[in-house]
């Protein structure tokens, strides 16, 4: 395997599948089986998942709510998704631990870096919930931060698009896909990979990112093996 320890970033919206809201159990099971396959291959896996299928902090501002309050609500949404993913993995006999950036001792451990690394070394999947625990930071930023803290080899950003394009491929079918691209080129071209805080964190800590289509069965394993899937952002 090319990568030994990875952080998989999943979007909450992806869990909706064909639904308009909430969690599609079919998608949840597919994601869990993909993760199970790479765990059985000996890869250490940490996961950060968004909460956009339930609530996004930016929605709160649109409704006149204070942004800080909305962001905390968004963090709780990520915990719902994290618990659902944990349950799906455990039902497939994959050992997991859920760590929360906000104290929720009845349902999750607090985030403790050394404990998280120990779980990974023991072959457990560690799911990081509640973002960074701070408002104004996205789950992309949480993924970058946690990946750096646990010394991950790479961030795998699983999306519904098969890589990074010159333009949005859903709006422009003639958009071209990059196989590899540097951090500097992403900055220069103004491409949207992650939010700027998350992306800068990866750049400064020399942590590569692979953007790939998580909905294509077997893609996660192909990425782990080092096959040319999606787009690699490197130096």
C-alpha positions in Angstrom: 0.0 0.0 0.0 1.3 3.5 -0.8 -0.3 5.1 2.3 0.0 3.7 5.8 -2.1 6.3 7.8 -4.8 8.4 6.1 -7.4 10.9 7.0 -10.6 10.5 5.0 -12.7 13.7 4.7 -16.3 13.0 3.8 -19.0 15.7 3.2 -22.2 15.5 5.0 -24.1 16.2 1.8 -22.8 13.0 0.3 -24.6 11.0 2.9 -28.0 12.3 1.5 -27.6 10.1 -1.6 -30.8 10.6 -3.5 -32.6 12.2 -0.6 -33.1 15.9 0.0 -32.2 15.8 3.6 -30.7 13.4 6.2 -28.9 10.1 5.8 -29.3 7.5 3.0 -28.6 4.2 4.6 -27.5 2.7 1.3 -24.7 5.4 0.9 -23.7 4.9 4.6 -23.3 1.1 4.1 -21.3 1.7 0.9 -18.9 4.1 2.7 -18.5 1.7 5.6 -17.7 -1.2 3.4 -15.1 0.8 1.5 -13.4 1.8 4.8 -13.6 -1.8 6.0 -11.7 -3.0 2.9 -8.7 -0.7 3.5 -8.7 -1.3 7.2 -8.4 -5.1 6.5 -5.6 -4.3 4.1 -3.6 -2.8 7.1 -4.2 0.9 6.6 -4.7 3.1 9.7 -7.8 5.2 9.1 -9.1 8.4 10.7 -12.3 10.1 9.4 -13.8 13.6 9.6 -17.3 14.0 8.3 -19.3 17.2 7.7 -22.8 18.0 8.7 -24.3 19.8 5.7 -27.0 17.1 5.2 -28.5 18.2 8.6 -27.4 21.7 9.3 -24.8 24.2 8.1 -23.7 27.2 10.3 -24.0 29.6 7.3 -27.8 28.7 7.2 -28.2 30.3 10.6 -27.0 33.7 9.5 -29.5 33.7 6.6 -32.2 33.1 9.2 -31.0 36.0 11.4 -29.3 33.8 14.0 -25.9 34.6 15.4 -23.1 32.8 13.4 -21.5 31.4 16.5 -24.7 29.7 17.6 -25.2 28.3 14.1 -21.7 26.9 13.9 -22.2 25.1 17.2 -25.4 23.6 15.8 -23.4 22.5 12.8 -20.9 20.8 15.0 -23.7 18.8 16.6 -24.9 17.8 13.1 -21.4 16.4 12.4 -21.7 14.3 15.6 -25.0 12.8 14.3 -23.3 11.7 11.1 -20.2 10.5 12.9 -22.4 8.3 15.2 -24.3 6.9 12.1 -21.0 6.1 10.4 -19.6 4.5 13.6 -22.7 2.3 13.9 -22.4 1.3 10.2 -18.8 0.3 10.7 -19.4 -1.5 13.9 -22.2 -3.5 12.3 -19.5 -4.8 9.9 -17.2 -5.8 12.7 -14.8 -2.8 12.3 -13.5 -1.6 15.6 -14.0 2.2 16.0 -13.6 5.1 18.4 -15.5 8.4 18.2 -13.7 11.5 19.5 -15.4 14.8 19.9 -13.9 18.3 20.0 -16.8 19.3 22.3 -17.2 17.3 25.5 -20.0 14.7 25.1 -18.8 12.0 27.5 -22.0 9.9 27.2 -21.4 9.2 23.5 -17.8 10.0 22.6 -14.3 10.3 24.0 -12.7 13.8 24.2 -10.2 14.4 21.4 -6.8 13.5 22.9 -4.0 13.3 20.3 -2.0 10.5 21.9 -5.1 8.4 22.5 -6.2 8.9 18.9 -2.8 7.7 17.6 -2.8 4.7 20.0 -6.3 3.7 18.6 -5.0 3.9 15.1 -1.9 1.8 15.9 -4.3 -0.8 17.3 -6.2 -0.9 14.0 -9.3 1.0 15.2 -11.0 3.5 12.9 -11.0 6.9 14.7 -13.8 9.3 13.8 -13.3 12.9 14.7 -16.6 14.7 15.3 -17.7 18.3 16.2 -15.1 20.0 13.8 -12.3 21.8 15.6 -14.7 22.6 18.5 -14.5 26.3 17.5 -17.0 28.4 15.5 -15.8 30.0 12.2 -13.9 26.9 11.3 -15.1 24.4 8.7 -14.9 20.6 8.8 -12.2 21.0 6.1 -10.1 22.9 8.6 -10.8 20.2 11.2 -9.7 17.5 8.7 -6.4 19.4 8.0 -5.7 20.0 11.6 -6.4 16.4 12.8 -4.5 15.0 9.8 -1.4 17.0 10.9 -1.9 16.1 14.5 -2.0 12.4 13.9 0.9 12.5 11.3 -1.3 11.2 8.5 0.5 10.6 5.1 -2.3 12.2 3.1 -5.8 13.7 3.3 -8.3 11.8 1.1 -11.1 14.2 0.2 -14.0 11.9 -0.9 -16.5 13.9 -3.0 -19.0 13.3 -5.7 -16.6 14.7 -8.4 -13.7 12.7 -9.7 -11.0 15.3 -9.1 -10.1 19.0 -9.5 -11.2 20.7 -12.7 -10.4 24.0 -14.4 -14.1 24.9 -13.8 -17.1 23.3 -12.2 -17.7 20.2 -14.4 -21.4 20.1 -13.4 -21.8 23.6 -15.0 -19.2 23.3 -17.8 -18.9 19.8 -19.4 -15.8 21.0 -21.3 -13.9 21.6 -18.0 -10.5 19.8 -17.9 -9.5 17.6 -15.0 -6.0 17.8 -13.4 -4.2 14.5 -12.6 -1.7 16.4 -10.4 -1.4 20.0 -9.4 0.8 21.9 -7.0 -0.4 24.0 -4.0 1.0 27.1 -5.7 -0.9 26.4 -8.9 -4.2 26.0 -7.0 -3.6 29.4 -5.4 -2.6 31.0 -8.7 -5.6 29.6 -10.6 -8.0 30.4 -7.7 -9.4 26.8 -7.7 -11.7 25.6 -4.9 -10.3 22.5 -3.3 -10.9 23.2 0.4 -11.5 26.4 2.3 -8.4 28.7 2.4 -7.6 28.0 6.1 -7.6 24.2 5.6 -5.7 24.4 2.4 -3.0 26.7 3.8 -2.6 24.4 6.8 -1.9 21.5 4.4 0.5 23.6 2.3 2.5 24.9 5.3 2.8 21.4 6.8 3.6 19.7 3.4 0.5 17.4 3.7 -0.7 16.2 0.2 -4.4 16.1 -0.6 -6.1 13.7 -3.0 -9.6 14.7 -4.3 -11.5 11.7 -5.7 -15.0 10.3 -6.3 -16.0 8.4 -3.2 -19.2 7.2 -4.7 -17.4 5.0 -7.3 -17.1 1.6 -5.7 -13.5 0.5 -5.1 -12.0 4.0 -5.6 -10.9 4.3 -2.0 -8.8 1.1 -2.3 -7.4 2.2 -5.6 -6.2 5.5 -4.1 -4.6 3.7 -1.2 -2.7 1.5 -3.6 -1.4 4.6 -5.4 -3.4 4.3 -8.6 -4.1 7.5 -10.6 -7.5 8.2 -9.2 -8.8 11.8 -8.8 -6.4 14.7 -8.5 -3.3 14.8 -6.3 -2.3 18.2 -4.8 1.4 18.1 -4.0 4.4 20.3 -3.9 
